[in-house]
Amino acid sequence: MADRRIGSKGRAAALALALCGGTGIAVLAGQQPASAQSGNAGANRAGGQLAAFKSDAEFLAFLAKRRDERRLRMANEPPPPPAPPPPPMAAPAPVAESAAQADSIVVTGSRASSDKITNTQENDVDEGGIVKKRGDLLVILRRGRLFTVSIAGGQMRPVDHINAFPPGITGGGDWYDEMLISGDRVIVIGYSYARGGTEVNRFRLSPDGRLRFEDAYHLKSNDYYSSRNYASRLIGNRLVYYTPLYLGWGNDPFAQFPAVSRWQQGMKPKFRRVARARDVHIVPALRDEEEAELDTLHSVMDCNLTAPVMDCKATAVLGPASRTFYVSPSAVYLWVGDARHWRARQRGGARSWLYRLPLDGIEKPSAIGAYGQPTDQFSFRENRQAGLIDVLVRNDGGGDAMWNNESVNGAVALLSVPIRWMGDGSHMVSRARYRDLPPVSSNSWNFQNRFVGNHILYGGHGYQRGQFSTLVAAGLRGGPVSEIQLSHAVERIDQLGQDGVVIGNNSRGALVFTAVDLRRPMAQRGNSFTFPNAQQGENRSQAFFYRSDTPSGSSGLLGLPIARQVESQYARFLGSGSSILFIKRQNRLFDMAGRLDADERRAADDACVASCVDWYGNARPIFIGDRVFALMGYELVEGRMTNGSIHEVARANFAPPGRPRVPR
C-alpha cells in the first residue's frame, strides 16, 4: 500500500550456533537468558500456560515502570552503534538424525468443495481473497467495488456492483484488499489510512446476485499488509484476523487495545474494547528484563460473522514488532522476535518465541523459546495427528510485515516442536529439535518455502547467469535431503496433488514449470515445461490453482496469470496479469493446454475513487467442475477443453460505468 509505503545431534548443536550468529536472530547457544531453560526432552515438557496480566491496574503499572526505566537509560547511554556488515554464509551441513518416528501427511489431490475456488494453505481454512463463489454466483473485489457475475445455465452474466465501503464516505485513503463469504454475507476487509484502523464491511448477497450494504465495523489496528501473507481467515462462520497494535509510550496504552466500533453515518466511532489486560500474555523473559522490547500488541481477533451485530473477542501477545503468523484449523501460531533491534547485536543474539493461540475457546495460549526466524506463513505446518508444529527457520529475517520477508540470507534449519512442550514460555526448544539443512546461495533473493506432503521444499529467486539454481527438498522426520539443480529461478513453490511444482524464469526470459516427484522419500526432479518470453503476472499464492483430475494429482490442469506487453494507456486498468496460462498434466507429464487473454481494447477508465491499486493482484484462474475461467481485471473469460486444448467460448465484461475515454 503506497503508504504501505544432514548429521548428528552434535551437528544440530553446531547449527544452533550458526543460527545464533550473524545478525543475531536468537540467543547464543552458550548464553541463554537466565529465565530460558534448555536441555533434554523431559526438561522441555513445560506444561502450564502462558501468563497474562491479572488486571488493567497491573498492566498500567508494568508499562509505567518500563517507561521510566527506558527514559533513564536513554538519558545515560550513547546512541546505538551502526549495523555490522552482513555475516558470511554458513557452510552446507549434512542431514541430521531422525528426531521422531516419520509421520504421514496424506495429500489426496482431490477436487475441492463445490464453492472453494481459492488456492489456500489449509483446506479447512479460507483466506481473504479477490474472488469467491457462492452457488452459481462469483463475487469479485476490485478497485474499491464489489461485483457479482452469474454463471448459471452455462452462461456468464454480470448482475450487480456496489462500493466496497459504507455509504456516505468517499473511501479515499482506504485500501480494500480481502474478501470472504460466510453464508449469504460478503465480508470486505480493508485498511483506512484516512480514519486509521481496519474496516470490516458486511454486505448481503441475494440468491439472484444482488448486493446490499448491511453494516460496517472499525477495528483498531495498524496496517496488516504483507507482501505474502493474508490478514483474514475464515473458519466456519468465524473471522480470524491478525493485527499488530503499536503501543508507543503515551499515557493511555488502552487507547491502542483491540477494540471495535460499529459504523454509524455521520457519527464519531464509539469503540468498545474486546480485550482486557487479562487477555494480554507475556513470556517471563520479556516480563523480567527491563531492556526488553515491548512496543507491540500482537492481536488475534475472533469474530462471529453471522451474528446480527458482529461479536468479537481478542487475545494478544506483548512483545517486539517482528512477527510471522500462520493459521491452522485449530490455532493461530505466532513467531515473535527482536532480531531487528540494535540491542540484539550487543547481546550476541535475539530473543524469539513461538506462541500458540488456540481457537477452540478451551485450551489456553502457550509458548516456547526458539532460535531463528521463519520467512512467511508457508514456513509453518501443524501436524495434528503427530502433535507437532514444524517450522523452517533461518538466522536472518524480519518477519512477514510489508516486504520484510523477501531477504534470503542465513543458515537454514527445520524445527519440529511437540505441541505438548509449549507452556509458559520459560523454556527453550531443545537444540536436538533443529535439523540443519543446506543454505540458499548468496546470489539468490526472495526466499521461497512450502511444505508438500512429507517434504519441505525451499530455494531462492536469483542465480548467476550460466549457473543452475538449487531447490532443496528435505524429507520430514529425518528423511533424505535432495539438492535438485534447476535451469531456472525458484520464484514460486506450490502443490500438484502429492507432488510439488517450482516455477520461475530462466536466463533466456522463458517461464519454466518443473515438477518435483515426491512419491519416494528421496525427492526427484520431474518433468518440465517451458513457455517462452513470459513471466508471472502475480506473485501471491492465490494466483496459482491446480485442479487434480486423479486422486494423486498425477493428472490435472493448472492455471497461472502471466504478464504480456500491453499499451501503456491500458496497463493501469489491466494490471500485470493480462493473460492466464493453462498447462495440462497427464501421468506426471506437462503439456500446453492454452492461454486466455484479456482484451486490452475494452479497458477503460473506471472512475475509481478508492483502493485504486491492485495490491493483491487482479487475475485468477478459476475451476468450477469441468468449467474453466480466467479472471483478468474487469473481464471474465470462459474456456473449454477440446481435443486437449483450451479455447475461448465466452467473455463477459463487468466494468462499472466510467469516465469517457478522451481520444488521443
C-alpha positions in Angstrom: 0.0 0.0 0.0 1.6 3.2 -1.2 1.7 4.5 2.3 2.4 0.7 2.8 5.0 2.8 1.6 22.4 -33.8 7.2 24.0 -35.1 10.6 24.1 -36.0 14.3 23.0 -34.2 17.4 26.4 -32.6 17.6 25.8 -31.1 14.1 22.4 -29.9 15.3 24.2 -28.0 18.1 26.6 -26.6 15.6 23.7 -25.3 13.6 22.2 -23.7 16.7 25.4 -21.8 17.0 25.1 -20.7 13.3 21.6 -19.7 13.8 22.6 -17.6 16.8 25.3 -15.8 15.0 25.4 -13.2 12.3 22.6 -10.7 12.7 21.6 -12.4 15.9 18.2 -14.0 15.5 18.5 -16.0 18.7 20.3 -16.1 21.9 23.9 -17.5 21.6 23.8 -21.2 22.3 26.1 -20.7 25.3 24.5 -17.5 26.5 20.8 -18.2 27.1 18.9 -15.8 29.3 18.5 -17.0 32.9 14.8 -17.4 32.5 15.1 -19.6 29.5 16.0 -23.2 30.2 17.1 -25.8 27.7 18.0 -29.4 27.8 16.5 -32.8 27.2 13.0 -33.6 26.2 11.9 -34.0 29.8 13.0 -30.5 30.6 11.0 -29.1 27.7 7.7 -30.6 28.6 6.9 -27.3 30.2 3.1 -27.7 30.7 1.2 -24.9 32.3 0.0 -22.0 30.3 1.2 -18.6 29.2 0.9 -15.9 31.9 -1.4 -13.0 31.4 -1.7 -9.8 33.3 -4.1 -10.0 36.3 -5.8 -6.7 35.9 -5.7 -3.4 34.0 -4.0 -1.8 37.0 -1.2 -4.3 36.9 -0.7 -3.8 33.2 -0.6 0.0 33.6 1.9 -0.2 36.5 4.1 -2.6 34.5 4.2 -0.2 31.5 4.8 2.8 33.6 7.8 1.1 35.3 9.2 0.2 31.9 8.6 3.7 30.6 10.5 5.2 33.5 13.4 2.7 33.1 13.6 3.5 29.4 13.7 7.2 29.9 16.6 6.8 32.4 18.5 4.6 30.0 18.1 7.0 27.1 19.4 9.8 29.3 22.5 7.9 30.3 23.6 5.9 27.3 25.2 6.8 23.9 23.3 6.2 20.6 23.3 2.6 19.2 26.2 1.6 17.1 25.8 1.2 13.3 24.9 -2.2 12.0 27.8 -4.5 11.2 28.4 -5.8 7.7 26.4 -9.0 6.7 28.0 -12.2 8.0 29.4 -14.9 5.7 27.0 -17.7 4.8 27.1 -20.8 6.9 28.5 -23.9 5.1 26.1 -26.6 4.0 25.6 -29.3 6.6 24.8 -33.0 6.3 21.4 -34.4 7.2 20.5 -34.7 10.9 19.4 -37.9 12.6 15.7 -38.6 12.8 14.2 -36.8 15.7 10.9 -38.8 15.8 9.1 -41.5 14.0 8.1 -40.5 10.5 4.7 -39.1 10.3 2.3 -39.5 7.4 0.9 -36.5 5.6 -1.7 -37.6 3.0 -2.4 -35.2 0.2 -5.1 -36.6 -1.9 -5.2 -34.0 -4.7 -8.9 -34.5 -5.0 -11.2 -31.7 -6.2 -12.2 -29.1 -3.7 -15.7 -28.5 -2.3 -18.1 -27.0 -4.8 -17.7 -23.4 -3.6 -14.0 -23.5 -3.0 -12.1 -21.7 -5.8 -9.2 -20.3 -3.7 -5.7 -21.8 -3.5 -5.4 -21.8 0.3 -2.6 -23.1 2.5 -5.0 -25.2 4.6 -8.1 -26.9 3.1 -10.2 -26.1 6.1 -9.2 -22.5 6.5 -10.3 -20.0 3.9 -8.3 -16.9 3.2 -9.3 -13.4 2.3 -9.1 -13.0 -1.5 -10.3 -11.1 -4.5 -12.8 -13.6 -5.9 -15.2 -16.1 -4.2 -18.0 -18.4 -5.2 -21.5 -18.9 -3.7 -23.7 -21.3 -5.6 -23.9 -20.0 -9.2 -22.5 -16.6 -8.4 -19.0 -15.3 -8.5 -18.2 -12.3 -6.2 -15.3 -10.2 -7.2 -13.5 -7.4 -5.3 -11.6 -4.9 -7.4 -10.5 -1.3 -7.0 -12.9 -0.4 -4.2 -16.0 -2.1 -5.5 -17.8 -5.5 -5.3 -19.2 -7.2 -8.4 -21.3 -10.2 -9.0 -21.4 -12.4 -12.1 -23.9 -15.2 -12.6 -22.6 -18.4 -14.2 -25.9 -20.2 -14.0 -27.1 -22.3 -17.0 -23.6 -22.4 -18.6 -23.7 -18.6 -19.2 -21.9 -15.6 -17.8 -23.9 -12.6 -16.9 -22.8 -9.5 -14.8 -25.5 -8.8 -12.2 -24.6 -6.1 -9.8 -21.9 -3.9 -8.3 -21.6 -1.8 -5.2 -19.0 0.3 -3.4 -16.9 -1.9 -1.0 -17.2 0.8 1.7 -20.2 2.2 3.6 -22.5 4.8 2.1 -21.7 8.4 3.0 -17.9 8.1 2.9 -15.6 8.5 -0.1 -13.3 5.6 0.6 -10.3 8.0 0.0 -7.2 6.9 1.7 -8.6 3.3 2.1 -7.4 0.0 0.7 -9.9 -2.7 0.3 -7.8 -5.9 0.0 -9.5 -9.0 1.0 -13.0 -10.6 0.8 -14.7 -13.6 2.4 -18.1 -15.1 2.1 -20.0 -16.6 5.0 -23.5 -17.8 4.2 -25.2 -15.0 2.3 -22.8 -12.4 3.8 -20.0 -10.9 1.8 -17.3 -9.5 4.1 -14.7 -7.0 2.9 -11.5 -6.3 4.8 -9.7 -3.1 4.3 -7.3 -0.7 6.0 -8.0 3.0 6.3 -5.2 5.5 6.4 -7.8 8.3 6.4 -9.5 7.1 9.6 -6.9 4.8 11.0 -7.6 1.1 11.6 -9.2 -1.8 9.8 -12.6 -1.8 8.3 -14.8 -4.9 8.2 -17.8 -4.2 5.9 -20.7 -6.6 5.6 -23.0 -7.0 2.6 -25.9 -9.3 2.0 -26.0 -11.3 -1.2 -29.4 -12.3 -2.6 -29.9 -15.6 -4.4 -30.1 -13.7 -7.7 -26.8 -11.9 -7.1 -27.9 -8.5 -5.8 -25.7 -6.8 -3.2 -26.9 -4.7 -0.3 -24.8 -3.0 2.3 -25.6 -4.3 5.8 -23.2 -2.7 8.3 -19.6 -1.9 8.9 -17.2 -2.1 11.8 -14.0 -0.2 12.6 -11.3 -2.3 14.3 -8.3 -0.6 16.0 -5.2 -1.8 14.2 -2.0 -0.8 12.5 -1.5 -1.7 8.9 -1.7 -5.5 8.4 -0.2 -5.5 4.9 2.3 -8.2 4.0 3.7 -8.9 0.5 2.8 -12.6 1.0 0.5 -13.2 4.0 -3.2 -12.6 4.3 -4.7 -10.7 7.3 -8.0 -12.6 7.4 -9.0 -16.2 7.7 -12.5 -17.8 7.7 -13.1 -21.0 9.8 -16.7 -22.0 9.7 -18.6 -18.7 10.3 -15.7 -17.1 12.3 -13.4 -14.4 11.1 -9.9 -14.9 12.4 -8.0 -11.7 12.0 -4.4 -10.8 12.9 -3.3 -7.2 13.5 -0.3 -5.6 15.1 -1.0 -2.7 17.5 1.9 -0.4 18.3 1.7 0.9 21.8 4.2 3.7 21.8 4.9 5.3 25.1 1.8 7.5 25.5 -0.2 7.9 28.7 -3.1 5.7 27.7 -2.0 2.3 26.3 -5.6 1.1 26.4 -6.3 3.5 23.6 -4.4 1.1 21.4 -6.0 -2.1 22.7 -8.1 -4.3 20.4 -11.5 -2.5 20.1 -14.5 -2.5 17.7 -16.8 0.3 16.7 -20.0 -0.2 14.7 -20.1 2.4 11.9 -22.9 4.9 12.0 -23.1 7.5 9.3 -22.1 11.0 10.4 -21.2 9.8 13.9 -17.8 9.6 15.6 -16.6 6.0 16.3 -17.5 4.7 19.7 -15.0 1.9 20.4 -15.7 -1.0 22.7 -12.7 -2.8 23.9 -12.7 -6.5 23.1 -9.6 -7.4 25.1 -8.7 -6.8 28.7 -5.3 -6.8 30.3 -6.2 -10.4 31.4 -6.2 -11.3 27.6 -2.7 -9.9 27.2 0.1 -12.5 27.5 3.8 -12.2 28.1 6.7 -14.6 28.5 8.8 -14.5 31.7 12.0 -13.3 29.9 10.2 -10.2 28.5 8.4 -9.5 31.7 11.6 -9.7 33.8 14.1 -7.9 31.7 13.9 -4.1 31.9 15.5 -3.6 28.5 13.1 -5.9 26.6 11.5 -4.5 23.5 7.7 -4.3 24.3 6.3 -2.0 21.7 3.7 -4.2 20.0 0.4 -5.9 21.0 0.2 -8.8 18.5 -3.6 -9.3 18.5 -5.8 -12.1 17.1 -9.4 -11.2 16.8 -12.1 -13.8 16.5 -15.5 -12.5 15.2 -18.8 -14.3 14.7 -19.8 -13.1 11.2 -23.3 -14.5 11.3 -24.4 -12.6 14.4 -26.9 -9.7 13.7 -24.3 -7.4 15.3 -20.8 -8.7 14.7 -19.4 -10.0 18.0 -15.6 -10.1 18.5 -13.1 -11.2 21.2 -9.4 -10.8 21.1 -6.2 -12.4 22.5 -2.9 -10.6 22.5 0.8 -11.1 23.0 3.0 -8.3 24.2 6.5 -8.2 22.6 8.7 -6.8 19.9 7.4 -5.8 16.5 8.9 -8.5 14.2 6.4 -11.3 13.6 5.2 -14.1 11.3 1.9 -15.8 11.7 0.2 -18.9 10.5 -3.4 -20.1 10.9 -4.2 -23.8 11.2 -7.8 -25.2 11.7 -7.1 -25.4 15.4 -4.8 -22.5 16.3 -3.0 -19.3 15.4 0.8 -19.7 15.6 2.7 -16.5 16.1 6.5 -16.2 15.9 7.8 -13.1 17.6 11.4 -11.9 17.9 13.5 -8.8 18.3 16.1 -9.6 15.6 15.9 -6.1 14.2 16.5 -4.4 17.5 20.0 -3.0 17.9 20.3 -4.4 21.4 20.2 -7.9 19.9 23.6 -7.4 18.4 25.0 -6.2 21.8 23.6 -9.3 23.5 25.1 -11.5 20.8 21.7 -12.8 19.8 18.0 -12.1 19.6 15.1 -13.4 21.5 12.4 -15.4 19.7 9.3 -17.1 20.9 6.7 -19.4 19.2 3.2 -18.8 20.5 0.2 -21.0 20.1 -3.2 -19.3 20.4 -5.9 -22.0 20.3 -9.2 -21.3 18.6 -11.5 -23.7 20.5 -12.0 -21.4 23.5 -11.0 -24.2 25.9 -7.2 -24.5 25.6 -5.1 -21.7 26.9 -2.4 -19.9 25.0 1.1 -21.3 25.3 4.6 -20.5 24.1 8.2 -21.8 23.9 11.5 -20.0 23.3 13.2 -20.7 20.0 16.1 -19.8 17.7 15.9 -18.4 14.2 13.2 -16.7 12.1 10.6 -18.1 9.7 10.1 -16.4 6.3 6.3 -16.4 5.9 3.2 -18.4 6.7 4.4 -21.2 4.4 7.3 -21.8 6.8 4.8 -23.4 9.2 2.7 -26.5 9.2 0.8 -28.1 12.0 0.6 -31.9 12.0 -2.4 -32.6 14.2 -2.0 -36.4 14.1 1.6 -36.3 15.3 1.0 -33.4 17.7 3.8 -31.3 16.1 4.3 -27.9 14.7 7.1 -27.8 12.0 8.8 -24.5 11.2 11.5 -23.8 8.6 13.7 -21.1 10.1 16.7 -19.0 9.0 19.1 -16.9 11.0 18.1 -13.7 9.2 14.7 -12.2 8.6 12.4 -9.6 10.0 9.0 -11.3 9.9 6.3 -11.0 7.2 5.2 -7.4 7.7 5.2 -5.3 4.5 8.2 -6.6 2.4 10.4 -7.8 5.2 10.2 -11.5 4.2 11.9 -11.1 0.8 15.5 -11.5 2.1 17.4 -14.8 1.7 20.4 -14.6 4.0 21.3 -17.1 6.7 21.7 -20.7 7.7 18.5 -22.9 7.3 17.1 -25.4 9.8 13.9 -27.4 10.2 12.4 -27.1 13.7 9.9 -29.7 14.9 8.2 -28.8 18.2 5.9 -31.2 20.1 2.9 -29.0 20.9 2.7 -30.5 24.4 6.1 -28.9 25.1 4.7 -25.5 24.8 3.8 -23.9 28.1 4.5 -20.6 29.9 7.4 -19.6 27.5 10.1 -20.1 30.1 11.7 -23.0 28.3 13.8 -23.0 25.1 13.3 -25.6 22.4 15.9 -28.3 22.8 18.7 -28.0 20.2 18.1 -31.6 19.2 14.8 -30.5 17.7 16.7 -28.5 15.0 17.8 -30.2 11.9 20.4 -28.4 9.8 19.7 -28.1 6.1 21.7 -26.7 3.2 21.7 -22.9 2.9 20.5 -20.9 -0.2 23.1 -19.4 -2.5 24.2 -15.9 -1.6 23.4 -15.0 -5.2 19.7 -15.6 -4.5 17.0 -13.4 -3.2 13.2 -13.8 -2.5 13.4 -17.0 -0.4 10.5 -19.4 -1.1 9.4 -22.3 1.0 6.5 -24.8 1.2 5.6 -28.0 3.0 4.3 -30.5 0.4 3.3 -34.0 1.7 6.2 -35.4 3.8 8.7 -32.9 2.5 9.8 -29.3 2.9 10.8 -27.6 -0.3 12.8 -24.3 -0.4 15.0 -22.2 -2.7 15.8 -18.7 -3.9 14.8 -16.5 -6.8 18.1 -15.5 -8.5 21.3 -17.1 -9.7 24.3 -16.1 -11.7 24.0 -16.3 -15.5 25.1 -19.6 -16.8 24.7 -21.3 -13.4 22.0 -23.6 -12.0 19.7 -22.7 -9.1 19.1 -25.2 -6.4 15.8 -26.4 -4.9 16.3 -28.2 -1.6 13.7 -31.0 -0.8 14.1 -32.5 2.6 12.0 -35.4 3.9 10.5 -34.8 7.3 11.4 -36.8 10.4 15.0 -37.4 9.2 14.1 -38.3 5.6 16.8 -37.8 2.9 17.7 -34.4 1.5 17.8 -33.7 -2.2 19.5 -30.7 -3.7 17.8 -30.5 -7.1 19.5 -28.4 -9.8 17.2 -26.3 -11.9 17.8 -24.3 -15.0 15.5 -21.5 -13.7 14.9 -19.4 -10.6 12.8 -20.5 -7.7 10.0 -17.9 -7.8 7.0 -19.9 -6.7 6.6 -23.3 -4.9 3.2 -25.0 -4.9 1.5 -28.4 -4.9 0.4 -30.7 -7.7 -1.6 -33.2 -5.7 1.0 -35.3 -4.0 3.9 -33.7 -5.9 5.4 -30.2 -5.8 6.0 -27.7 -8.6 8.6 -25.0 -8.9 8.0 -22.0 -11.2 10.5 -19.3 -12.3 12.2 -17.6 -15.2 15.4 -18.8 -16.9 18.2 -16.7 -18.2 16.5 -16.5 -21.7 13.3 -14.9 -20.3 11.2 -18.1 -20.5 8.9 -19.1 -17.7 9.6 -22.7 -16.6 7.4 -25.1 -14.6 9.3 -28.0 -13.0 7.5 -30.8 -11.2 9.1 -32.3 -8.0 8.3 -36.0 -7.7 7.6 -36.8 -4.1 6.4 -40.4 -4.3 9.6 -41.7 -2.7 11.5 -40.5 0.4 14.2 -39.1 -1.9 12.6 -36.3 -3.9 13.4 -36.2 -7.6 13.2 -33.6 -10.4 10.2 -34.4 -12.5 9.0 -33.2 -15.9 9.5 -29.6 -17.0 7.5 -27.3 -19.3 8.9 -24.1 -20.8 6.8 -21.2 -22.0 8.9 -18.6 -23.9 9.0 -14.8 -23.4 6.8 -14.7 -20.3 6.9 -14.1 -16.6 4.4 -14.5 -13.7 1.7 -11.8 -13.7 1.1 -12.3 -10.0 3.3 -13.5 -7.2 0.7 -14.2 -4.4 -0.1 -17.8 -3.5 -3.8 -17.5 -4.5 -2.9 -16.6 -8.1 -2.0 -20.3 -8.8 -4.5 -23.1 -8.9 -4.2 -26.8 -9.8 -7.3 -28.9 -10.5 -6.5 -32.5 -9.8 -8.2 -34.9 -12.1 -6.9 -38.0 -10.3 -6.7 -38.9 -6.5 -2.9 -38.5 -6.5 -2.8 -35.4 -8.7 -0.7 -37.2 -11.3 -3.1 -35.7 -13.9 -4.8 -32.4 -13.9 -4.9 -28.8 -15.1 -3.0 -25.8 -13.7 -3.6 -22.1 -14.3 -1.4 -19.1 -13.6 -1.5 -15.4 -14.6 1.3 -14.3 -16.9 2.3 -10.8 -18.0 2.4 -9.7 -21.6 3.2 -6.4 -23.1 0.2 -4.0 -23.4 0.0 -0.4 -24.4 0.7 1.9 -21.5 -2.7 3.7 -21.7 -4.3 0.4 -20.8 -1.8 -1.1 -18.4 -3.1 0.7 -15.2 -6.5 -0.8 -15.8 -5.4 -4.3 -16.7 -2.5 -4.7 -14.3 0.3 -7.2 -14.9 -1.9 -10.3 -15.0 -3.1 -9.8 -18.6 -3.3 -13.5 -19.6 -4.0 -16.8 -17.9 -1.7 -19.7 -19.0 -3.2 -23.2 -18.7 -0.9 -26.3 -18.6 -2.2 -29.8 -18.5 -0.6 -32.7 -16.7 -1.1 -36.2 -17.8 0.5 -39.1 -15.9 3.0 -36.5 -14.5 3.9 -35.1 -17.9 3.3 -31.4 -18.7 1.9 -30.1 -22.0 0.5 -26.9 -23.2 -3.3 -26.5 -22.8 -3.8 -23.0 -23.9 -4.0 -19.3 -23.0 -6.9 -16.9 -22.4 -6.1 -13.2 -22.9 -7.6 -10.0 -21.7 -8.9 -7.7 -24.4 -6.9 -4.6 -23.9 -9.1 -2.7 -26.3 -12.0 -2.9 -23.9 -10.0 -1.5 -21.0 -11.4 1.9 -19.9 -11.2 4.4 -17.1 -13.4 3.0 -14.3 -13.8 6.3 -12.4 -12.1 4.6 -9.4 -12.3 6.6 -6.2 -10.9 4.1 -3.6 -8.3 1.4 -3.4 -7.1 2.1 -6.9 -4.0 -0.1 -6.9 -4.4 -3.9 -7.2 -2.1 -4.8 -4.3 -3.4 -8.3 -4.1 -3.5 -8.7 -7.9 -6.4 -8.8 -10.3 -6.1 -12.1 -12.2 -7.0 -15.6 -11.1 -7.6 -18.9 -12.8 -11.0 -20.4 -11.7 -12.0 -24.0 -12.0 -15.7 -25.0 -11.3 -16.4 -28.6 -12.1 -15.4 -29.0 -15.8 -15.7 -25.3 -16.5 -12.6 -23.2 -16.8 -12.5 -19.4 -16.3 -9.9 -16.7 -16.5 -10.5 -13.6 -14.3 -8.4 -10.6 -15.7 -9.2 -7.2 -14.5 -12.8 -6.5 -15.3 -13.1 -9.4 -17.7 -14.2 -13.0 -17.1 -13.4 -15.3 -19.9 -14.6 -18.9 -20.2 -12.5 -21.5 -21.9 -13.4 -25.1 -22.9 -11.0 -28.0 -23.3 -11.5 -29.6 -26.8 -9.1 -32.2 -28.1 -6.6 -31.4 -25.4 -6.6 -27.6 -25.9 -8.4 -24.8 -24.2 -10.1 -22.2 -26.5 -12.3 -19.3 -25.6 -16.1 -19.8 -25.7 -17.5 -16.7 -24.0 -16.4 -13.4 -22.5 -18.1 -11.0 -20.0 -17.0 -7.5 -19.1 -18.3 -6.4 -15.7 -16.6 -3.0 -15.6 -18.6 -0.2 -13.9 -19.6 2.9 -15.8 -16.6 5.1 -16.1 -15.3 8.3 -17.5 -15.5 8.6 -21.2 -12.2 7.9 -23.0 -10.5 11.0 -24.4 -9.3 10.4 -28.0 -5.6 10.6 -28.2 
